[in-house]
Amino acid sequence: MKIAILSRNKKLYSTKRLVEAGVARGHQVDVIDTLQCYMDITKARSVVRYRGEELPRYDAVIPRIGASITFYGTAVVRQFEMMGTFSVNESVAISRSRDKLRSLQLLSRKNVGLPRTGFANKSTNIKDLIKTVGGAPLVVKLLEGTQGIGVVLAENNKSAESIIEAFMGLNANILVQEFIKEAGGADVRCFVVGGKVVAAMKRQGAEGEFRSNLHRGGSAKLIRLSKEERATAMNAAKVMGLNVCGVDILQSATGPVVMEVNSTPGLEGIETATGKDVGELIFKFIEENAKPHRTRTRGKG
């Protein structure tokens, strides 16, 4: 099969691993810089051009769209879809997952476990917003933040008010969430491919750090999921309509709660911690499902 990986950097671990996995299974795999693509949108004929040339027809495309280029990246993915190319994750599902507020609203509607979350527009609502999530300690998150950036822990109500006022003063869109103390600065990353959890790891934040992101010095190890955790991850992926994703779960006293569903999960941490060849599993999914003009959206919203 002829498969394209949309990635801005062919030297990234995840991109290199996907190329290796695809070639090992006998496929032609091309890495295409998303921002170097441009579109010829003509009646009855959709084309993607790249560095002065028209791209060939691909059987499948693997979007590795960074959060900072979501708008343009999903437009490129959508153009491939219009050409009949199978996309591992559809453009609409990627856009849906990148909107944290919309994601939580969709997951809530389908009764997926979530931390108590508040969202408001005006500073006059701050005290009641804090009360809504049970008071401090609580977590304030930028809607556009990634890899733990823009996530702040407020230890008490007074500091929570100050932090929220500061963000609102900058016209930043934020969420306020209850702090799951019993998680102990750890979370569980479930890697879902084709509706099944194929690998899972527990990520522990560095000493004194409540965020568990590996980019912030956290560590990871293999974990055996409970039935409830596995079901929660698979349900979250289904609701978001993502075939390949990372579902981040906190182990709370009331059961697993979903913190985020990542449409472009990294492979390095999960493969190192679990020893699983996740790249190969992604290509097996493509081989089984890639058909012209076929999509596999699993959720709506």
HELIX and SHEET records of a PDB file:
HELIX    1   1 TYR A   13  ALA A   24  1                                  12    
HELIX    2   2 THR A   34  GLN A   36  5                                   3    
HELIX    3   3 ALA A   67  ILE A   69  5                                   3    
HELIX    4   4 THR A   70  MET A   82  1                                  13    
HELIX    5   5 SER A   91  ARG A   98  1                                   8    
HELIX    6   6 LYS A  100  ARG A  109  1                                  10    
HELIX    7   7 SER A  123  ASN A  125  5                                   3    
HELIX    8   8 ILE A  126  THR A  132  1                                   7    
HELIX    9   9 ASN A  157  GLY A  169  1                                  13    
HELIX   10  10 LYS A  181  ALA A  183  5                                   3    
HELIX   11  11 LEU A  214  ARG A  216  5                                   3    
HELIX   12  12 LYS A  227  MET A  240  1                                  14    
HELIX   13  13 GLU A  268  THR A  274  1                                   7    
HELIX   14  14 VAL A  278  ASN A  289  1                                  12    
SHEET    1   A 4 GLN A  28  ILE A  32  0                                        
SHEET    2   A 4 LYS A   2  LEU A   6  1                                        
SHEET    3   A 4 ALA A  60  PRO A  63  1                                        
SHEET    4   A 4 PHE A  86  SER A  87  1                                        
SHEET    1   B 3 CYS A  37  THR A  42  0                                        
SHEET    2   B 3 ARG A  45  TYR A  50 -1                                        
SHEET    3   B 3 GLU A  53  GLU A  54 -1                                        
SHEET    1   C 4 THR A 117  GLY A 118  0                                        
SHEET    2   C 4 ILE A 174  GLU A 178 -1                                        
SHEET    3   C 4 LEU A 138  LEU A 142 -1                                        
SHEET    4   C 4 VAL A 151  ALA A 154 -1                                        
SHEET    1   D 5 SER A 219  LEU A 222  0                                        
SHEET    2   D 5 LYS A 196  GLN A 204 -1                                        
SHEET    3   D 5 ALA A 186  VAL A 193 -1                                        
SHEET    4   D 5 VAL A 244  SER A 252 -1                                        
SHEET    5   D 5 GLY A 255  ASN A 262 -1                                        
END                                                                             
